[in-house]
Amino acid sequence: MLYLIGLGLGDAQDITVKGLEAVRRCRRVYLEAYTSVLPVGKEALEEFYGRKLILADREEVEQEADSILKDADVSDVAFLVVGDPFGATTHSDLLLRATKLGISCRVIHNASIMSAVGCCGLQLYKFGETVSIVFWTDTWRPESFFDKVAKNRQNGMHTLCLLDIKVKEQSLENLMKGRKIYEPPRYMTVNQAAQQLLEVIRNRRARGEDPVVTEETLCVGLARVGAEDQKIAAGTLREMCSVDLGGPLHSLIITGGSLHPLEMEMLSLFPLPETSSGSQSTEGPHP
């Protein structure tokens, strides 16, 4: 049996009882280590689960899935995913590969950022299509995600923006030369995402457009959702450029414009934290 097991968002103890029981009876246990991360490290998970974990990076999961599925038809193999197993299409591909090989599969779900964002008080059924914001480079600065954000806002829907993470990435030079040298991990912050969004807005105006998302659009920044030191802050997109929410992982919500009074009351619980100068914004959340 191949088990696809969600780990939740907080720490080692967020795994379900059903998931933990499955992990402890599996011959091999893989930890997917590139679509998301937990605030705690691999060692903390191994100590709590009582099992050694095999880190599975993007290359192994997407190009060498056969090694993960090896002997899964005659023994139990677990594939652990931060959040819920189907938070990334990669994991659907693994299940399809297993099924074609005649391997039985079982999915054990858990909380994911897609549902946990409700912690800020915005109503989940008012969210539109989720988008990803990637790190820009000098030569690659995609803006296509902004069209989806705009469409959501035109429909009065909130947008959850999943922010880029770079784990075990190679520079172009090392990739071209076949050198297995990897860049340090990078995790996009709310600040970086907001700055890129503001640049897209400026670009759209330069092309004669009137963007429905502006510097004054109400946004919500979230960090380490599900962890004990979770942080949430509501403010304008411009204010998100300077808010400090600490370490990874971060997410950003762009609101849909017209908020229910209950949503506004909930967001008032999350004022902007003090800035580096020690002052604090006196402007509360507004549509």
Contacts in CASP RR format, 6 or more apart in sequence:
PFRMAT RR
TARGET T0000
AUTHOR 0000-0000-0000
METHOD contacts of the structure
MODEL  1
MLYLIGLGLGDAQDITVKGLEAVRRCRRVYLEAYTSVLPVGKEALEEFYG
RKLILADREEVEQEADSILKDADVSDVAFLVVGDPFGATTHSDLLLRATK
LGISCRVIHNASIMSAVGCCGLQLYKFGETVSIVFWTDTWRPESFFDKVA
KNRQNGMHTLCLLDIKVKEQSLENLMKGRKIYEPPRYMTVNQAAQQLLEV
IRNRRARGEDPVVTEETLCVGLARVGAEDQKIAAGTLREMCSVDLGGPLH
SLIITGGSLHPLEMEMLSLFPLPETSSGSQSTEGPHP
1 72 0 8 1.000
1 76 0 8 1.000
1 77 0 8 1.000
1 103 0 8 1.000
1 104 0 8 1.000
1 105 0 8 1.000
1 106 0 8 1.000
2 69 0 8 1.000
2 72 0 8 1.000
2 77 0 8 1.000
2 78 0 8 1.000
2 79 0 8 1.000
2 94 0 8 1.000
2 95 0 8 1.000
2 98 0 8 1.000
2 103 0 8 1.000
2 104 0 8 1.000
2 105 0 8 1.000
2 106 0 8 1.000
3 19 0 8 1.000
3 22 0 8 1.000
3 23 0 8 1.000
3 26 0 8 1.000
3 76 0 8 1.000
3 77 0 8 1.000
3 78 0 8 1.000
3 79 0 8 1.000
3 105 0 8 1.000
3 106 0 8 1.000
3 107 0 8 1.000
3 108 0 8 1.000
4 79 0 8 1.000
4 81 0 8 1.000
4 85 0 8 1.000
4 91 0 8 1.000
4 94 0 8 1.000
4 95 0 8 1.000
4 105 0 8 1.000
4 106 0 8 1.000
4 107 0 8 1.000
4 108 0 8 1.000
5 15 0 8 1.000
5 19 0 8 1.000
5 22 0 8 1.000
5 23 0 8 1.000
5 78 0 8 1.000
5 79 0 8 1.000
5 80 0 8 1.000
5 81 0 8 1.000
5 85 0 8 1.000
5 107 0 8 1.000
5 108 0 8 1.000
5 110 0 8 1.000
6 15 0 8 1.000
6 16 0 8 1.000
6 19 0 8 1.000
6 80 0 8 1.000
6 81 0 8 1.000
6 82 0 8 1.000
6 83 0 8 1.000
6 84 0 8 1.000
6 85 0 8 1.000
6 108 0 8 1.000
6 109 0 8 1.000
6 110 0 8 1.000
7 14 0 8 1.000
7 15 0 8 1.000
7 38 0 8 1.000
7 45 0 8 1.000
7 80 0 8 1.000
7 81 0 8 1.000
7 82 0 8 1.000
7 83 0 8 1.000
7 110 0 8 1.000
8 14 0 8 1.000
8 15 0 8 1.000
8 38 0 8 1.000
8 82 0 8 1.000
8 83 0 8 1.000
8 84 0 8 1.000
8 110 0 8 1.000
8 111 0 8 1.000
8 112 0 8 1.000
8 226 0 8 1.000
9 38 0 8 1.000
9 82 0 8 1.000
9 83 0 8 1.000
9 111 0 8 1.000
9 112 0 8 1.000
9 113 0 8 1.000
9 116 0 8 1.000
9 225 0 8 1.000
9 226 0 8 1.000
9 227 0 8 1.000
10 38 0 8 1.000
10 39 0 8 1.000
10 40 0 8 1.000
10 224 0 8 1.000
10 226 0 8 1.000
10 227 0 8 1.000
10 228 0 8 1.000
11 38 0 8 1.000
11 39 0 8 1.000
11 40 0 8 1.000
11 44 0 8 1.000
11 227 0 8 1.000
11 228 0 8 1.000
12 38 0 8 1.000
12 40 0 8 1.000
12 44 0 8 1.000
12 45 0 8 1.000
12 47 0 8 1.000
12 48 0 8 1.000
12 49 0 8 1.000
13 48 0 8 1.000
14 110 0 8 1.000
14 111 0 8 1.000
14 226 0 8 1.000
15 23 0 8 1.000
15 49 0 8 1.000
15 110 0 8 1.000
16 108 0 8 1.000
16 109 0 8 1.000
16 110 0 8 1.000
18 108 0 8 1.000
19 108 0 8 1.000
20 49 0 8 1.000
22 76 0 8 1.000
22 78 0 8 1.000
22 106 0 8 1.000
22 108 0 8 1.000
23 29 0 8 1.000
23 49 0 8 1.000
23 51 0 8 1.000
23 78 0 8 1.000
23 80 0 8 1.000
24 49 0 8 1.000
24 50 0 8 1.000
24 51 0 8 1.000
25 76 0 8 1.000
26 51 0 8 1.000
26 75 0 8 1.000
26 76 0 8 1.000
26 77 0 8 1.000
26 78 0 8 1.000
27 71 0 8 1.000
27 75 0 8 1.000
27 76 0 8 1.000
27 77 0 8 1.000
28 54 0 8 1.000
28 75 0 8 1.000
28 77 0 8 1.000
28 78 0 8 1.000
29 49 0 8 1.000
29 51 0 8 1.000
29 52 0 8 1.000
29 53 0 8 1.000
29 54 0 8 1.000
29 77 0 8 1.000
29 78 0 8 1.000
29 80 0 8 1.000
30 53 0 8 1.000
30 54 0 8 1.000
30 55 0 8 1.000
30 56 0 8 1.000
30 68 0 8 1.000
30 77 0 8 1.000
30 78 0 8 1.000
30 79 0 8 1.000
30 80 0 8 1.000
31 42 0 8 1.000
31 45 0 8 1.000
31 53 0 8 1.000
31 54 0 8 1.000
31 55 0 8 1.000
31 56 0 8 1.000
31 80 0 8 1.000
32 56 0 8 1.000
32 61 0 8 1.000
32 79 0 8 1.000
32 80 0 8 1.000
32 81 0 8 1.000
32 82 0 8 1.000
32 90 0 8 1.000
32 91 0 8 1.000
33 55 0 8 1.000
33 56 0 8 1.000
33 57 0 8 1.000
33 167 0 8 1.000
33 168 0 8 1.000
34 57 0 8 1.000
34 58 0 8 1.000
34 61 0 8 1.000
34 165 0 8 1.000
34 167 0 8 1.000
34 168 0 8 1.000
35 81 0 8 1.000
35 82 0 8 1.000
35 87 0 8 1.000
35 88 0 8 1.000
35 90 0 8 1.000
35 165 0 8 1.000
36 81 0 8 1.000
36 82 0 8 1.000
36 83 0 8 1.000
36 113 0 8 1.000
36 165 0 8 1.000
36 249 0 8 1.000
37 82 0 8 1.000
37 165 0 8 1.000
37 167 0 8 1.000
37 248 0 8 1.000
37 249 0 8 1.000
38 45 0 8 1.000
38 82 0 8 1.000
39 224 0 8 1.000
39 227 0 8 1.000
39 229 0 8 1.000
42 53 0 8 1.000
42 55 0 8 1.000
45 53 0 8 1.000
45 80 0 8 1.000
46 52 0 8 1.000
46 53 0 8 1.000
53 80 0 8 1.000
56 68 0 8 1.000
56 79 0 8 1.000
57 167 0 8 1.000
57 168 0 8 1.000
58 90 0 8 1.000
58 168 0 8 1.000
60 67 0 8 1.000
60 68 0 8 1.000
61 68 0 8 1.000
61 90 0 8 1.000
61 94 0 8 1.000
62 90 0 8 1.000
62 93 0 8 1.000
65 93 0 8 1.000
65 94 0 8 1.000
65 97 0 8 1.000
66 97 0 8 1.000
68 77 0 8 1.000
68 79 0 8 1.000
68 94 0 8 1.000
69 77 0 8 1.000
69 94 0 8 1.000
69 97 0 8 1.000
69 98 0 8 1.000
69 101 0 8 1.000
69 103 0 8 1.000
71 77 0 8 1.000
72 98 0 8 1.000
72 103 0 8 1.000
73 101 0 8 1.000
73 102 0 8 1.000
73 103 0 8 1.000
73 104 0 8 1.000
79 85 0 8 1.000
79 91 0 8 1.000
79 94 0 8 1.000
81 87 0 8 1.000
81 88 0 8 1.000
81 91 0 8 1.000
83 110 0 8 1.000
83 111 0 8 1.000
83 112 0 8 1.000
83 113 0 8 1.000
84 109 0 8 1.000
84 110 0 8 1.000
84 111 0 8 1.000
84 112 0 8 1.000
84 114 0 8 1.000
85 91 0 8 1.000
85 107 0 8 1.000
85 108 0 8 1.000
85 109 0 8 1.000
85 110 0 8 1.000
86 92 0 8 1.000
86 107 0 8 1.000
87 112 0 8 1.000
87 114 0 8 1.000
95 105 0 8 1.000
95 107 0 8 1.000
98 105 0 8 1.000
99 105 0 8 1.000
111 226 0 8 1.000
113 160 0 8 1.000
113 162 0 8 1.000
113 225 0 8 1.000
113 251 0 8 1.000
114 130 0 8 1.000
114 160 0 8 1.000
115 124 0 8 1.000
116 225 0 8 1.000
116 226 0 8 1.000
117 124 0 8 1.000
117 127 0 8 1.000
117 160 0 8 1.000
117 222 0 8 1.000
117 225 0 8 1.000
117 251 0 8 1.000
117 253 0 8 1.000
118 124 0 8 1.000
119 222 0 8 1.000
119 225 0 8 1.000
119 226 0 8 1.000
119 230 0 8 1.000
119 232 0 8 1.000
120 220 0 8 1.000
120 221 0 8 1.000
120 222 0 8 1.000
120 232 0 8 1.000
120 234 0 8 1.000
120 253 0 8 1.000
120 266 0 8 1.000
120 267 0 8 1.000
120 270 0 8 1.000
121 262 0 8 1.000
121 263 0 8 1.000
121 266 0 8 1.000
121 267 0 8 1.000
122 158 0 8 1.000
122 220 0 8 1.000
122 253 0 8 1.000
122 255 0 8 1.000
122 259 0 8 1.000
122 263 0 8 1.000
122 266 0 8 1.000
122 267 0 8 1.000
123 260 0 8 1.000
123 262 0 8 1.000
123 263 0 8 1.000
126 156 0 8 1.000
126 157 0 8 1.000
126 158 0 8 1.000
126 256 0 8 1.000
126 260 0 8 1.000
127 152 0 8 1.000
127 157 0 8 1.000
127 158 0 8 1.000
127 159 0 8 1.000
127 160 0 8 1.000
128 152 0 8 1.000
128 155 0 8 1.000
128 157 0 8 1.000
128 158 0 8 1.000
128 159 0 8 1.000
128 160 0 8 1.000
129 148 0 8 1.000
129 151 0 8 1.000
129 152 0 8 1.000
129 159 0 8 1.000
130 159 0 8 1.000
130 160 0 8 1.000
130 161 0 8 1.000
130 162 0 8 1.000
131 145 0 8 1.000
131 148 0 8 1.000
131 149 0 8 1.000
131 159 0 8 1.000
131 160 0 8 1.000
131 161 0 8 1.000
131 162 0 8 1.000
132 145 0 8 1.000
132 161 0 8 1.000
132 162 0 8 1.000
132 163 0 8 1.000
132 164 0 8 1.000
133 145 0 8 1.000
133 161 0 8 1.000
133 162 0 8 1.000
133 163 0 8 1.000
133 164 0 8 1.000
133 188 0 8 1.000
133 193 0 8 1.000
133 196 0 8 1.000
133 197 0 8 1.000
133 252 0 8 1.000
134 142 0 8 1.000
134 164 0 8 1.000
134 188 0 8 1.000
135 164 0 8 1.000
135 166 0 8 1.000
135 186 0 8 1.000
135 188 0 8 1.000
135 192 0 8 1.000
136 142 0 8 1.000
136 196 0 8 1.000
143 200 0 8 1.000
143 203 0 8 1.000
145 161 0 8 1.000
146 197 0 8 1.000
146 200 0 8 1.000
146 204 0 8 1.000
146 211 0 8 1.000
146 213 0 8 1.000
148 159 0 8 1.000
149 159 0 8 1.000
149 161 0 8 1.000
149 213 0 8 1.000
149 254 0 8 1.000
150 211 0 8 1.000
150 212 0 8 1.000
150 213 0 8 1.000
152 158 0 8 1.000
152 159 0 8 1.000
152 254 0 8 1.000
152 256 0 8 1.000
153 159 0 8 1.000
153 212 0 8 1.000
153 213 0 8 1.000
153 217 0 8 1.000
153 254 0 8 1.000
153 255 0 8 1.000
153 256 0 8 1.000
153 257 0 8 1.000
154 212 0 8 1.000
156 256 0 8 1.000
156 257 0 8 1.000
156 258 0 8 1.000
157 256 0 8 1.000
158 253 0 8 1.000
158 254 0 8 1.000
158 255 0 8 1.000
158 256 0 8 1.000
159 253 0 8 1.000
159 254 0 8 1.000
159 256 0 8 1.000
160 251 0 8 1.000
160 252 0 8 1.000
160 253 0 8 1.000
161 193 0 8 1.000
161 251 0 8 1.000
161 252 0 8 1.000
161 253 0 8 1.000
161 254 0 8 1.000
162 251 0 8 1.000
163 187 0 8 1.000
163 188 0 8 1.000
163 189 0 8 1.000
163 190 0 8 1.000
163 192 0 8 1.000
163 193 0 8 1.000
163 249 0 8 1.000
163 250 0 8 1.000
163 251 0 8 1.000
163 252 0 8 1.000
164 186 0 8 1.000
164 187 0 8 1.000
164 188 0 8 1.000
165 185 0 8 1.000
165 186 0 8 1.000
165 187 0 8 1.000
165 188 0 8 1.000
165 248 0 8 1.000
165 249 0 8 1.000
166 183 0 8 1.000
166 185 0 8 1.000
166 186 0 8 1.000
166 187 0 8 1.000
167 185 0 8 1.000
168 182 0 8 1.000
168 185 0 8 1.000
169 182 0 8 1.000
169 183 0 8 1.000
169 186 0 8 1.000
170 179 0 8 1.000
170 180 0 8 1.000
170 181 0 8 1.000
170 182 0 8 1.000
170 183 0 8 1.000
171 181 0 8 1.000
171 183 0 8 1.000
174 180 0 8 1.000
174 181 0 8 1.000
174 182 0 8 1.000
187 247 0 8 1.000
187 248 0 8 1.000
187 249 0 8 1.000
187 250 0 8 1.000
188 250 0 8 1.000
189 245 0 8 1.000
189 246 0 8 1.000
189 247 0 8 1.000
189 248 0 8 1.000
189 250 0 8 1.000
190 221 0 8 1.000
190 222 0 8 1.000
190 223 0 8 1.000
190 240 0 8 1.000
190 243 0 8 1.000
190 245 0 8 1.000
190 250 0 8 1.000
190 251 0 8 1.000
190 252 0 8 1.000
191 240 0 8 1.000
191 241 0 8 1.000
191 242 0 8 1.000
191 243 0 8 1.000
191 244 0 8 1.000
193 240 0 8 1.000
193 250 0 8 1.000
193 252 0 8 1.000
194 219 0 8 1.000
194 237 0 8 1.000
194 238 0 8 1.000
194 240 0 8 1.000
194 241 0 8 1.000
194 252 0 8 1.000
195 241 0 8 1.000
197 213 0 8 1.000
197 237 0 8 1.000
197 254 0 8 1.000
198 215 0 8 1.000
198 237 0 8 1.000
198 238 0 8 1.000
198 241 0 8 1.000
200 211 0 8 1.000
201 211 0 8 1.000
201 213 0 8 1.000
201 214 0 8 1.000
201 215 0 8 1.000
204 211 0 8 1.000
205 211 0 8 1.000
213 237 0 8 1.000
213 254 0 8 1.000
214 237 0 8 1.000
215 236 0 8 1.000
215 237 0 8 1.000
215 238 0 8 1.000
216 236 0 8 1.000
216 237 0 8 1.000
216 238 0 8 1.000
217 236 0 8 1.000
217 237 0 8 1.000
217 254 0 8 1.000
217 255 0 8 1.000
217 257 0 8 1.000
218 234 0 8 1.000
218 235 0 8 1.000
218 236 0 8 1.000
218 255 0 8 1.000
218 257 0 8 1.000
218 259 0 8 1.000
218 267 0 8 1.000
218 285 0 8 1.000
218 286 0 8 1.000
218 287 0 8 1.000
219 234 0 8 1.000
219 235 0 8 1.000
219 236 0 8 1.000
219 237 0 8 1.000
219 240 0 8 1.000
219 252 0 8 1.000
219 253 0 8 1.000
219 254 0 8 1.000
219 255 0 8 1.000
220 232 0 8 1.000
220 233 0 8 1.000
220 234 0 8 1.000
220 235 0 8 1.000
220 252 0 8 1.000
220 253 0 8 1.000
220 255 0 8 1.000
220 267 0 8 1.000
220 270 0 8 1.000
221 232 0 8 1.000
221 233 0 8 1.000
221 234 0 8 1.000
221 240 0 8 1.000
221 243 0 8 1.000
221 245 0 8 1.000
221 250 0 8 1.000
221 251 0 8 1.000
221 252 0 8 1.000
221 253 0 8 1.000
222 230 0 8 1.000
222 231 0 8 1.000
222 232 0 8 1.000
222 245 0 8 1.000
222 250 0 8 1.000
222 251 0 8 1.000
222 252 0 8 1.000
222 253 0 8 1.000
223 230 0 8 1.000
223 231 0 8 1.000
223 232 0 8 1.000
223 245 0 8 1.000
223 246 0 8 1.000
223 247 0 8 1.000
223 248 0 8 1.000
223 249 0 8 1.000
223 250 0 8 1.000
223 251 0 8 1.000
224 230 0 8 1.000
224 231 0 8 1.000
224 247 0 8 1.000
224 248 0 8 1.000
224 249 0 8 1.000
225 249 0 8 1.000
225 251 0 8 1.000
231 245 0 8 1.000
231 246 0 8 1.000
231 273 0 8 1.000
232 270 0 8 1.000
233 240 0 8 1.000
233 243 0 8 1.000
233 245 0 8 1.000
233 270 0 8 1.000
233 271 0 8 1.000
233 272 0 8 1.000
233 273 0 8 1.000
234 267 0 8 1.000
234 268 0 8 1.000
234 270 0 8 1.000
234 271 0 8 1.000
234 272 0 8 1.000
234 284 0 8 1.000
234 285 0 8 1.000
235 243 0 8 1.000
235 272 0 8 1.000
235 281 0 8 1.000
235 283 0 8 1.000
235 284 0 8 1.000
235 285 0 8 1.000
236 283 0 8 1.000
236 286 0 8 1.000
237 254 0 8 1.000
239 272 0 8 1.000
239 281 0 8 1.000
239 283 0 8 1.000
240 252 0 8 1.000
242 275 0 8 1.000
242 276 0 8 1.000
243 272 0 8 1.000
243 273 0 8 1.000
244 273 0 8 1.000
244 275 0 8 1.000
244 276 0 8 1.000
245 273 0 8 1.000
255 287 0 8 1.000
257 287 0 8 1.000
258 287 0 8 1.000
259 267 0 8 1.000
259 287 0 8 1.000
264 285 0 8 1.000
264 287 0 8 1.000
267 285 0 8 1.000
268 284 0 8 1.000
268 285 0 8 1.000
270 285 0 8 1.000
271 280 0 8 1.000
271 281 0 8 1.000
271 284 0 8 1.000
271 285 0 8 1.000
272 280 0 8 1.000
272 281 0 8 1.000
272 284 0 8 1.000
273 280 0 8 1.000
274 280 0 8 1.000
275 281 0 8 1.000
END
